[in-house]
Amino acid sequence: MKKLLILTLLGLATLAYSAEQPAVFKKCIACHGPDAKKVAPGSKGGVTIAGMAKEDLLRKLKGYKAKTEDNGGAKAIMYGQMANVSDADIEALAEYISKLPK
């Protein structure tokens, strides 16, 4: 019974994350992985973005859009990815990624 409860809770948590996932997150999956735990190619320090503070994510994402943020060798990729992302989508991305488990 305990295992069934745990599996049910895990299933509900997965559904909750899936339901909240903004459509623009699909752009992130190739480099950061579906759970945002993959170290993106060329990033400094081997950092993953899952569970990062929302404020930090907002600063970085807005910086990539403005071409002022530097993540190392892959900054041009991020500049291109963020070029046409709206402020509302940036907010949704930061909210979603910050709530992903580390």
Short mmCIF file of the C-alpha atoms (twelve columns), coordinates in Angstrom:
data_MODEL
# 
_entry.id   MODEL 
# 
loop_
_atom_site.group_PDB 
_atom_site.id 
_atom_site.type_symbol 
_atom_site.label_atom_id 
_atom_site.label_alt_id 
_atom_site.label_comp_id 
_atom_site.label_asym_id 
_atom_site.label_seq_id 
_atom_site.Cartn_x 
_atom_site.Cartn_y 
_atom_site.Cartn_z 
_atom_site.pdbx_PDB_model_num 
ATOM 1   C CA . MET A 1   0.000  0.000  0.000   1 
ATOM 2   C CA . LYS A 2   2.834  2.356  0.885   1 
ATOM 3   C CA . LYS A 3   4.528  1.743  -2.495  1 
ATOM 4   C CA . LEU A 4   1.263  2.454  -4.306  1 
ATOM 5   C CA . LEU A 5   0.880  5.744  -2.447  1 
ATOM 6   C CA . ILE A 6   4.447  6.770  -3.290  1 
ATOM 7   C CA . LEU A 7   4.010  5.856  -6.974  1 
ATOM 8   C CA . THR A 8   0.731  7.754  -7.097  1 
ATOM 9   C CA . LEU A 9   2.329  10.852 -5.565  1 
ATOM 10  C CA . LEU A 10  5.253  10.654 -7.973  1 
ATOM 11  C CA . GLY A 11  2.842  10.344 -10.886 1 
ATOM 12  C CA . LEU A 12  0.891  13.379 -9.712  1 
ATOM 13  C CA . ALA A 13  4.074  15.387 -9.300  1 
ATOM 14  C CA . THR A 14  5.136  14.470 -12.825 1 
ATOM 15  C CA . LEU A 15  1.762  15.528 -14.188 1 
ATOM 16  C CA . ALA A 16  1.968  18.812 -12.313 1 
ATOM 17  C CA . TYR A 17  5.361  19.605 -13.815 1 
ATOM 18  C CA . SER A 18  4.201  18.604 -17.286 1 
ATOM 19  C CA . ALA A 19  1.083  20.732 -17.028 1 
ATOM 20  C CA . GLU A 20  3.077  23.800 -15.980 1 
ATOM 21  C CA . GLN A 21  5.803  23.461 -18.600 1 
ATOM 22  C CA . PRO A 22  5.749  26.510 -20.852 1 
ATOM 23  C CA . ALA A 23  5.835  25.749 -24.567 1 
ATOM 24  C CA . VAL A 24  9.022  27.782 -24.995 1 
ATOM 25  C CA . PHE A 25  10.864 25.299 -22.710 1 
ATOM 26  C CA . LYS A 26  11.037 22.950 -25.710 1 
ATOM 27  C CA . LYS A 27  13.825 25.211 -27.021 1 
ATOM 28  C CA . CYS A 28  15.860 24.426 -23.891 1 
ATOM 29  C CA . ILE A 29  15.662 20.638 -23.939 1 
ATOM 30  C CA . ALA A 30  18.363 19.928 -26.552 1 
ATOM 31  C CA . CYS A 31  21.105 21.519 -24.434 1 
ATOM 32  C CA . HIS A 32  19.695 21.401 -20.886 1 
ATOM 33  C CA . GLY A 33  17.713 18.140 -21.031 1 
ATOM 34  C CA . PRO A 34  14.014 17.518 -20.352 1 
ATOM 35  C CA . ASP A 35  14.576 17.906 -16.605 1 
ATOM 36  C CA . ALA A 36  17.084 20.808 -16.974 1 
ATOM 37  C CA . LYS A 37  19.762 18.734 -15.221 1 
ATOM 38  C CA . LYS A 38  22.076 18.366 -18.211 1 
ATOM 39  C CA . VAL A 39  25.184 20.544 -18.289 1 
ATOM 40  C CA . ALA A 40  24.856 22.643 -21.412 1 
ATOM 41  C CA . PRO A 41  27.770 22.480 -23.866 1 
ATOM 42  C CA . GLY A 42  30.291 25.261 -23.368 1 
ATOM 43  C CA . SER A 43  28.810 26.520 -20.097 1 
ATOM 44  C CA . LYS A 44  31.102 27.741 -17.342 1 
ATOM 45  C CA . GLY A 45  31.589 25.569 -14.279 1 
ATOM 46  C CA . GLY A 46  29.376 22.636 -15.246 1 
ATOM 47  C CA . VAL A 47  26.263 24.186 -13.707 1 
ATOM 48  C CA . THR A 48  22.772 22.878 -14.388 1 
ATOM 49  C CA . ILE A 49  19.726 25.148 -14.369 1 
ATOM 50  C CA . ALA A 50  17.161 22.937 -12.601 1 
ATOM 51  C CA . GLY A 51  16.115 24.548 -9.327  1 
ATOM 52  C CA . MET A 52  18.146 27.714 -9.909  1 
ATOM 53  C CA . ALA A 53  16.749 30.771 -8.144  1 
ATOM 54  C CA . LYS A 54  14.080 32.517 -10.199 1 
ATOM 55  C CA . GLU A 55  15.809 35.900 -9.835  1 
ATOM 56  C CA . ASP A 56  19.063 34.476 -11.201 1 
ATOM 57  C CA . LEU A 57  17.259 32.848 -14.102 1 
ATOM 58  C CA . LEU A 58  15.425 36.076 -14.935 1 
ATOM 59  C CA . ARG A 59  18.686 38.029 -14.891 1 
ATOM 60  C CA . LYS A 60  20.441 35.492 -17.095 1 
ATOM 61  C CA . LEU A 61  17.597 35.001 -19.578 1 
ATOM 62  C CA . LYS A 62  17.070 38.743 -19.953 1 
ATOM 63  C CA . GLY A 63  20.837 39.135 -20.323 1 
ATOM 64  C CA . TYR A 64  20.922 36.582 -23.140 1 
ATOM 65  C CA . LYS A 65  18.088 38.402 -24.872 1 
ATOM 66  C CA . ALA A 66  20.023 41.691 -24.550 1 
ATOM 67  C CA . LYS A 67  23.292 39.930 -25.522 1 
ATOM 68  C CA . THR A 68  24.989 41.024 -22.301 1 
ATOM 69  C CA . GLU A 69  25.133 37.689 -20.439 1 
ATOM 70  C CA . ASP A 70  28.170 35.458 -20.980 1 
ATOM 71  C CA . ASN A 71  27.980 31.743 -20.173 1 
ATOM 72  C CA . GLY A 72  31.232 30.838 -21.853 1 
ATOM 73  C CA . GLY A 73  31.671 29.384 -25.314 1 
ATOM 74  C CA . ALA A 74  27.984 28.796 -26.024 1 
ATOM 75  C CA . LYS A 75  26.717 32.329 -25.446 1 
ATOM 76  C CA . ALA A 76  25.937 32.785 -29.148 1 
ATOM 77  C CA . ILE A 77  23.548 29.825 -28.946 1 
ATOM 78  C CA . MET A 78  21.737 31.405 -26.010 1 
ATOM 79  C CA . TYR A 79  21.617 34.783 -27.745 1 
ATOM 80  C CA . GLY A 80  19.918 33.150 -30.715 1 
ATOM 81  C CA . GLN A 81  17.552 31.096 -28.563 1 
ATOM 82  C CA . MET A 82  16.386 34.111 -26.543 1 
ATOM 83  C CA . ALA A 83  16.252 36.665 -29.375 1 
ATOM 84  C CA . ASN A 84  12.511 36.332 -30.019 1 
ATOM 85  C CA . VAL A 85  11.309 35.176 -26.601 1 
ATOM 86  C CA . SER A 86  8.793  37.544 -25.022 1 
ATOM 87  C CA . ASP A 87  9.170  38.948 -21.518 1 
ATOM 88  C CA . ALA A 88  6.101  36.923 -20.487 1 
ATOM 89  C CA . ASP A 89  7.748  33.725 -21.766 1 
ATOM 90  C CA . ILE A 90  10.979 34.608 -19.960 1 
ATOM 91  C CA . GLU A 91  8.968  34.992 -16.754 1 
ATOM 92  C CA . ALA A 92  7.242  31.633 -17.367 1 
ATOM 93  C CA . LEU A 93  10.577 29.908 -18.085 1 
ATOM 94  C CA . ALA A 94  12.192 31.289 -14.934 1 
ATOM 95  C CA . GLU A 95  9.190  30.276 -12.846 1 
ATOM 96  C CA . TYR A 96  9.107  26.752 -14.294 1 
ATOM 97  C CA . ILE A 97  12.849 26.033 -14.184 1 
ATOM 98  C CA . SER A 98  13.198 27.387 -10.637 1 
ATOM 99  C CA . LYS A 99  10.633 24.846 -9.429  1 
ATOM 100 C CA . LEU A 100 12.304 21.835 -11.029 1 
ATOM 101 C CA . PRO A 101 14.054 19.566 -8.519  1 
ATOM 102 C CA . LYS A 102 17.841 19.917 -8.452  1 
# 
